[in-house]
């Protein structure tokens, strides 16, 4: 059912996840969102992707 542990580097996975979230949050900052909130969303997305990758959910 699950693939198990990933062999990918966690840093690479985190950067890819943060870049994906960064695209959306940079647009939101351009529309007036607080940059610190956008940074928090980006960090949270990066950590979430790493956890999902480590547990084989992606």
C-alpha positions in Angstrom: 0.0 0.0 0.0 2.7 2.5 1.0 6.1 2.6 -0.8 8.1 3.0 2.4 11.0 5.3 3.0 12.1 7.5 0.1 15.7 7.5 -1.1 15.6 11.2 -2.0 17.6 13.8 -0.2 15.4 15.6 2.3 17.0 19.0 1.5 16.1 18.6 -2.2 12.6 17.6 -1.3 12.2 20.6 1.1 13.5 23.0 -1.5 11.2 21.7 -4.2 8.2 22.0 -1.8 9.1 25.4 -0.7 9.6 26.6 -4.3 6.1 25.4 -5.1 4.6 27.2 -2.2 6.8 30.2 -2.8 5.2 30.8 -6.2 1.7 31.0 -4.7 2.8 33.1 -1.7 4.8 35.5 -3.8 1.6 36.2 -5.8 -0.3 36.7 -2.5 2.4 39.1 -1.2 2.0 41.1 -4.5 -1.7 41.3 -3.7 -1.1 42.7 -0.2 -0.5 39.7 2.2 2.0 40.1 5.0 5.4 38.8 3.9 6.0 37.1 7.3 2.7 35.1 6.9 3.9 34.1 3.4 7.2 33.0 4.7 5.5 30.9 7.4 3.3 29.3 4.8 6.4 28.5 2.6 8.3 27.0 5.6 5.3 24.9 6.7 4.8 23.6 3.1 8.5 22.6 2.9 8.3 20.7 6.2 5.1 19.0 5.3 6.5 17.8 2.0 9.6 16.4 3.8 7.3 14.5 6.3 5.1 13.2 3.6 8.2 12.0 1.6 9.7 10.3 4.6 6.5 8.4 5.4 6.0 7.4 1.8 2.8 9.4 1.3 3.9 11.1 -1.9 
